[in-house]
């Protein structure tokens, strides 16, 4: 998705957008407009344009529209996956510090939201300790105690304590639509189809009509959770229309002058799941059109690998390579992705052997970059490839190396070598428009912001999110948490003042 001078996107999608657009001389303007928005990293704008055009498009255009939508939703999903991982770690840092620094007049809700963050981070035992204290806390409102019970039951379920989980879920007061929606979302997340979470939608809507209240951000988040995981993609996308994704989930007053706003990072995860499922849906449709089948299969295989469906990804790549429909630049990329996916499939033990026989031995910058990015995504060991990439970056002007400095920076970030990560990624950052997504790949900016944050260079990290917030308003929750950490690290007064 890197654009001109590789400052506009990840490693292949923008090139694909150019190829697709070049083939659209006969196409209607909305399709061209959508792909232009895609190339500028205005992914949600692009998706809205393409979806609106899909309803009136003639059959000959549908394959290209499906391909464009699949690429766009895949890019959205990748962005929100990265944002979710960042939000989880930053929120745990912030809420932990908030609890530690206000022991006497502390927050009651910090325990609840820290518990939710720990649960989403894969620490159900730690989360359970905090959630149990929330249930006993007289300062926490009854509805929020019910939310804590539902989360605690999920923590129990994840630890194999199914009976305790069932008892808690059964004890929840379901007179509030947000509580019912939280139950439905939890059942969907855990794959408890027998509890029929989708069927609870009617109950939730009826309760909302009776209460005459608008949809809250929590209700929106929970409906997205259910729709995304139950395959109701159109309904999930519809819920997003008009929703304020920058909204806070709860506001607590501490003392006389201190106000703290809390966010649930699961919103970012649910957006990633929704957009990811949408990408699979539309790329699958595009792959049935002979005009775009080869390219659609490549992106479908990339999406399947992105979301952990490695066996399916390999099968699609096998079919694509055998069909002869892939344009020549994408045959190379498909072979590379196939080799790395097989390495992951083997548990990583054979990764070096497989990769030693792959095309990355050519020492071509774009091949090394693609290999590093895919290995990073699948958490494969790639030290030898990184060594070759480092040698090349040190020997040649970084601006001539296409995506390689970013790919290497991402590798260093995963290795917790933050200064090296920053140095690499700054090489491909547009110096005149350094925080504008139109000139920089959003994934690179998110990774760069994380490297700055981990290096305690908070201002640099926050500047990046200020630049991204117009297109990705949900980054507000990261800004708030990061500003809170910044304030406490610098021992300044108050927390985030970004509203």
N, C-alpha and C positions, 0 to 999 in steps of 0.2 A: 504494500500500500504506500510505498514511498513515491512521491511525485517528482517534479522537476528538481534536478540536483539531489534527489533522494531526501528531500525535506518534507515530503507530503504524504507519507503513508507507510504501511508495512511493505513486505518485500515483493509482492507480486500484484496486489489487487488494483493498484492505480494503472499499472501497465495493461491489465485486463480491461479496465475502463476505457483506455485509449483504443485498444483493439476493438472493443464492442462499439464504441462511438464511431470509429472509422467505418464500420460495417453498416452504419445507420443512415447513409445518405438519403435513402428513401423513407426514413422513419419520421414519425410525427414529432413536433417540437417537444411535447411533454416528456418523451423518452430521453431525448437529448438533454433537456433541462434537468431531469432527474440524475443522469450520469454526471453532469457538470457539478451538481450539488454533492454527489458522491466523491468526486475528485477533490472537492474543496473540504472534505471531511464533515460536511453538514449531513450526516447520515440519516438522521430522523426526518429532515426536510426532504431528502432524496426519496426515502421510503414513502412519505405522504404523497409526493408527486406521482411516483410510479404506481402506487395503489389506486389513486384516483383515476389515472389513465387506464388501468387494467380493466375497469368496468366497461369502457367504451371501445377498447382496442379491437381491431379486426384480428381474425385467427392467425394471420401471418405474422403478426407482431408479438403474440403472446409468449412465445418461447424466449425472445429477447427480454421482454419485460420480466418474466419469471427469473431469468438469469440475473438481471440487474437487481431485482428485489432480493434474491438469495445472497448476492455479494454484499448488498447494503446491510441486510440484517446480520450477516456474519460479522461484518465490521463493527456494528453496534454491539453485538454479543461480546466480541473480544475486548472492546473498550470497557464495558461494564464488568466483565470478569476481572480485569486489572484494577478497576476502581474498587470493587468489592474487597479484594485482597488487601489493598491499601487501607480502606476504611476500617476493616476488622482490626488490623494491627494498631492503627492510630487511635481508634476508640478505646481499645484495651489500655493503651498507654495513658490516654487522657483521663478516663474514668477511674483508673487505679490511682493516679496522682490526685485526682479530685477527692477521693475518699480518704487518702492518706493525709492530705493537707487540711482537711476540715473535720477533724475527729470530734470536736466539741459541738459545733453548730453545723454539722455536716448535712449532706444531701441524703434524702431517703430514697430518691429515685435513681441515684447513681448505682446503687446496688442492683436494682432491677435491670437497668440497661447494660451494666457490666456482665451480669449473669447471662443476658441474651447474647452478648458478643462472645463470651466464652463458650456458650453452647454452639454458636455458629462456627467457632474456631476449632471445634472438635474436642472440647474439654468439658464433657457433661458432668463429671464428678465435681470439678471446681465450680461450675455453674450452679449445681444443685445446692451447694453450701450457701451461696448468696440468695438464691431464689427462696429457700426455706426461711431465711431471715425476713424477706419481703412479705411473705404471707403472714408472719407474726407482727409486722410493723403496723401500729395503729395509725401512723401518719399517711399510710398509702391508701388511696381510695379503693372502695370495694371492687370496682371494675378492674382496676389494675392488679389487685390481688388475684382476681380470676385469671388475668393474663399470666401472672407469675405461676399460678397452679398449672396452667396448660403447659407452660415452658418446663416446669419442674417434671411434669409427667413425661414430656418428651425426653428429658435428661434420663429419667428412670428407664424409659423404653430403650434408649440407646445403650444402656448398661445391662440390658437383659432382664430388667425388673418389670416385666409386663403386668403382673398383678397390681403392683403399686401404681403403675401408670394408669391402668384402667380405673382404679378406685378414685384417683384424683380427677380424671376426666369426668367421671360420673358425678362428682361432687360440685362441679362448676355451675354457678348460677348463669343460666342462658337467657336471661331477660334482656340482655343488651346485644344489639346487632354486631358490635365490634367483637364481643366475646364469642359469639357464634361463628363469626368469620375467622377468628383466630383458631377455633377448633377445626374448622374446615381446612384452613391452610396447613395446620399441623398434621392432620390426617393425610393430606396430599403429599406433604414433604416426606412422610414416613412410608408412603406407598400403601396405606391402609384402605384399599379400594372397597373392602367390605363395609366400611363406615359411610360410604357414598358421599364424599365431600362435595361433589358437584351438585348433588340433589339438595344440599343445604342452601344453595344460592337463592331459591325461591323464598325460603324462610327469612333469609337476610333482607331481601328486597321488600318483603311485606312489612317487616319490622321497621325498615327505614321509612317507608311511606307513612306508617302510623305515627312515627316520631317526628316526621316532617323535618328531619335534619339532612343536611347535605352529606356527601361522602367525605369522610375524614381521610387523611393520608394513611392511617392504619388500615381502614377498610379497603381503600384502593390497593394497598400493598397485599393484603390477604386475598383479594379477588384475583389479582395478577398471579399470585402463587398457585391458586387452584386452577385457573384457566390455563396457565402455562404447562402445568404438570398433568393436566387431564386432557391435553390436546385441543383445547378450545382457543386456538390462536387468534381468530378474528375477534372473539369476545375480549380477549386479553388486550389486543391492540386498541379496541374501542374504549376500554376503561381508561387508557392513557390520555385520550383526547380531553383536553381541558383540565387535566390534573396538574397541580403544582407540586412537582417532584422535589422542590427545594424546601417544602414545608417541614416543620418540626413535629415530632410525635408527642412530645409532652414538654410543658414549661413549668419549672419549679422556682419559687421564690425562696431564697435562703437569706435569712436575716432581713435587714431593712432595704438594702439597695442592690443585692446581688440576685440576678436572674440567670438561670441555667436552662438551656434548651437541649433536649435529648432527641436522638435520632436512632432508627433501627437500620443497621447496615444490611439486613436481609433484603431491603428494597433493591439495592444494587444487584444482589445475587438473583433476585426474581426477574429483574429486567434482563439480565444476561441469559437466564433460562428461557424467558419468553422470546427474546430475539433469536436465540440459538435454535429453538424449535421452529421459529418462522423461517430461518435460513434453510433448515433441512427440508421444510415443506416446499418452498419455492424452488430450491435447487433440484429437488426430486422431480418436480413438474418440468423444469427446464431440460432435464436429462432425457425426457421422452421426445424432445423435438430434435430431429436430425440436424437442423441448421446450427444448433448450439450444443449438441449433445456432448462432444468431446470436452469443451471448456466447462460445461456444467458438471460433468463427472469429476473433473479435477477439483473444482471448488467444493463439490459435495463430499469428496474424499477428504479434503482438508477440514471441512466442517465436522465430519464424523470423527476424525482424529482429534480435533480441538475439544470435542465433548466426550472423549474417552471411549468411543466406539471403534477400537483399533481393528478388530476383525472385519467389520463392515467396510472400513476405510480401505483396507488391503484388497478386499474383494472388488470394490469399485475401481481401484487403480489397476488391478489385473485386467478387468474388462475394458477400461479406457485404453490401456496400452496395447491390448490385443486388437482393438477395433480399428486402429489407424486413423481415428478421427481427431486426435490431439494435434494442434499446431506444433511445429517443431520446438519452439522455446519451452512449451509446456510438457513435452515428452521428457526433457531433462529434469524438470521440476518434479514430475510425477515419479520418475525413477528414484530420485533422491528421497522424496517423501515415502515411497514404498520401502526403500532400504532402512530408513530410520524407524518406520512403523514396525517392520519385522524385528528390528533390534529391540524395540520396546516390548513387542509380543513375546520375545524370548526371555524377558526379565532383565534385559540390559547386559546380561553376562556375555553375550556374543556381539555386543554393539561395536566394539573396536574391529572385530574381524569383518563384520558386514560393511562397516564404513570404510575400512581399508580397501575394499573392492569397489567402492562407489566412485562417482564422478568427482567427489571433492578433491581427489588427488591432483586435479588439474591446477590447483592453486588459483583458480579464477575467483576474484573478489565476490561476485554475486553468488557463486556456488557455495563458497565458504560461509557467506552470510546466511543463505537459505538453510544450510545444514545446521548452523549454530542456533538459528531461531527455532527450528523444529525440534532440535535436541533439547533446548531450553524449555519449550512448551511441554515436552513429554518427560522432563526431568531425567534425561539420559546423561551419562557421563560423557563429556566432550572435551577433555583437557588437551588432547593432542590437536584437535581441530582449533581450539582456542589459541594454542601455541603458534600454529601456522598463521592464524589470523593476526595475532599480535605482531609477529615478524613483518607481515605485509603492511599493517597499519603504520608501524614505525618507519618503514622504508619509503612509503609513498604518501603524498599529500592526501589527507583524509577525505577531502572533497571529491577526489577522483575515485574513491573506493565504493561508491554507491552505498548500499545498506550496511556494509561490513562494520563500520565503527559503531553503529547502533546495535547490531547483533552482538558484537563483542562487549559493548557496555552492558547489555542485558545479561550476558554471561557473568560479568564481574559483579553485577548487582546480586545475582543469585548466589554468588560466592561470598557475599558480604564485603567485597573490596570496593568500597563506595567511591573513594577518590579516583580510582581507575575507571569506574563506571561513568562518573561525571565527565572526566576528561574525554572519553570516547564519544559519549553522546553529544557533548557540546560541539564536537567537530562537525556534526551534520545539522545542528540547530541553526535556523535562519537568524542571523545576528541583528538584522534590521526589524524583524517581526518575530521576536524570539518566543512570545507567548501566544501567538495567533495560530489557531489550528488550520487556518487556510494555507499556512506556509510550513507547518510542521506536523508530522504524524502524531495524532493524539496518544497512541501507545508509547511512543518515545517520550513525549512530555510527561506522561504519568510515571514512567519508570525513572526519568530524570528527577522528577519531584520527590519520589521516594528516596532516591540516593541522596538528595540534598537534605531531606528530613532526617534520615539516618545519620547524616554527618552533622546534625544540629545546625544546619544553615536554613533556619526556618523561613526567613524572608524570601529567599530564592524559591523555596518550595511553594509558599503561599502565592507568590506572584503568578506561578504557572496555573494554579487553580482559579485565580481571578480571571485569567485569560480564557479559561475553558468554560466558565460557568454559564455563558449565554447559550451555548449549544448543548451543554450537559448540566442542567440546573441541579441535578442530584449531587453534584460535587460539593454543594453547600455543607453537607454533613461532615465531609473531610476537612473543609476549611474551618468549621467551628471547633472540631476536636483538635486539629493541628494548632490553631491559634491558642486554644486552652493550654496545650502542652507548652507552647512558646511562652505564654504569660507566666506559667509556673516555673519553667526552667530559668527565665530571666528575672523571676521574683518581682514581677511588676504587678500593679493593682488590677484586679478584675480578670475576667476571662474574655472570650471572643466577643468583639463588638462589630459584627459584620452585618447586622440587620438594619 
